[in-house]
């Protein structure tokens, strides 16, 4: 109890050099002080963002990254890279699009059928972001099954993907559908067909 009170006082008065090892120790020593831990982390995002948390379980990651309220979007972007544990589908479901992008960018999502199915149910922008990030895995995944809308196809053709990757999309995935964006997609397909030499 004395140790816990000492930690609490040091953190409340900011008399400790910010580091994940110290935060991990406080978090494990004072498991009821979640709010204080979160407030301390938020005050010291800039000092913490370039280091990895040493926490061996997901407790601290769950406290900081599992909702849309604890951290601002900017804080979330900076701190997501400090953690290593994969999010499961139910944990991803709690997050808004901005935080989901940060989770994908920092490899906190494992590429598998479950994650593909999850992002298929999100916005075209977010699905395109997921596909671009995991493109190397998707090219090798014979079970990859996503229906490409015109909007999704356009987002991918207009993205930072290299020509070889766009050629693969044209060869294997992109089909022009009736409806919105069909004319613009037709223009892009013609352009990249010429650029990539697709028959």
N, C-alpha and C positions, 0 to 999 in steps of 0.2 A: 504493500500500500504506500509506503514512504517513497519507494522508487517511482511508482506511478504518479504520485503528487509532484515529485521533483521534475519528471518529464513534462507534466502538464504545465507547471509554472514556467519552465524554460521555453516551451513553445508559445504559450500565451503572451509572454513578454518579448518574444523574438530574440532571445539571448543564446542562439545556437546557429552555427553555420549550416545553411541549407544543404542537405545531401539526402539521397534516397536511403542510404544505410541508416541514418539517424531517424528518418521518417518511418522506415520499416520497423525499427525498434520501438518507436513510440506507438505505432499502430498495433503491434503485437502485445505491448505492455499495457495499453489502455484501450481495450477493444470497444469500450462504450463511448469513446471520444471521436467518433467519425466526423462530426461537424467541425471540430477543432482541427483535426488532421486536414480536412479538405480546405478549410480557410487558410491554414498555414501554407499548403501547397499553392493555392491561388496567389498568395502574396509573393511567392518565390518561383513563379513559372520560368522566368528568364534564366535563373541560376540552375534550374533542374532539367531544362529541355534537352540538353546535349548529353545527358547521362542515362544509363539504363537502371531501372529499378532492380534491386536485388531480391525483392520479395519472391519466395519460392511457391506460394500459392496465389490464387487470383484475388485475394481479399482487397488489396489496395487498388488493383486494376478495376475491380467491380465497383468499389467506392467512387472512383473518379471518372470512369468511362462508360458506365452502364445506363446513363440517363442523359436527358437533354438540358438539365437544370444546374447540375453541380458546377460545371465549368462553362465559360462562354465559348462560342465557336472558335475564337482565336486561341484560347487556352487549350481547348481540346486538340486542335491541330498540332500545337507545340508538344503536348504531353503524350499523345498517342504513340509516338515513336519510342517512348521510354519503356514500353511493355512488350511482352513476347507471346502471351498466351492467346490462342485462337478463341474467337467468339463463336458460340453456337447459334443456331437459327433463332431460338427464343430470345437470346440476348440481343441479336441484331434487330429484332422486331421492335425494340424499344427506342431505336435511334432515328433521328431525322436524317434527311438526305445528306446534309453537310457533314455530319458525323460519320455516316456510312462511308462517304468518300475518304475521310481521314483513316478509317479502319482499313479500307482496301489499300490505300496508299502505303500504309505502314505494315502490310502483310499480317494483319490480325484476323484475316479470313483465310481459311484453307480452301484451295480450289478442289471442289468435288461436286457431285450431283446435287447435294443438298444446298450448297451455296449458289449453284447455277439456278436451281428452282426458286430460291429466295429472290434473287435479283431479277428473274423473269417477271416477278410480280410487282416490281417497282417501276419508277418512271423510265421512259426511253433514255433520258439523259444519264440516269444512274446505271442502267443496264449497259449502255455504251461504255461508260467509265470502267465498269467491271470487266467487260470484254477486252478493252484496250490493255488494262493492267495484266490480265491473265492470258494474253494472246498466245504466248508460247505454249502454254498448257493446252489451250483450246485447239490449236492446230494439230496436236497429237492425239486429241481425245475423240475417238471414233463414235462415242456415245453422245457427243455434244448435240443438243437438240433445242434450238431456239428459233421461233418463227420470226423472221426479219421483216418488220414493217418498213414502209418507205422512209419513215422518219429515222428509224434506227440505222438503216443502210446509209442514209445521207450523213448522219452523225459520224459514222465510222469512215466513210470515204473522205469526209472533210476533216478528219482528225490527223494527229501526228503519226499515225501508222505509216511505215515505209511502203514503197511501191510493191515489194514482194508480198507483204501482208495483205495489201489491197487486192493484189492479183488472186491470192488464195480466197478472199471473200467473194470476188467476182466468179471464180471457178466453182465454188462449193456452197455459198450461202445466199447470195443476193438474188432475189426474185422481185421484179417490179409488180406491185399490186395496184389495183384500181383505187382511186380515191386521192386524197391529199398528197401533195409533194411528188406525184408521178412524173410530171414534166421535168421538174428539177432533177429528180433522180435519173431520168433518162439521159439528161445532159451529162451528168456526172459519170454514169456508166459508159457512155460513148467516149468521154474524155479519158477515163482510166483504162478502158479497153485498148485504146490507141497507145497510151503511155506504157502499159504493161505487156502488150502483145497478146492479150487474151483472145482466143479465136471466137 
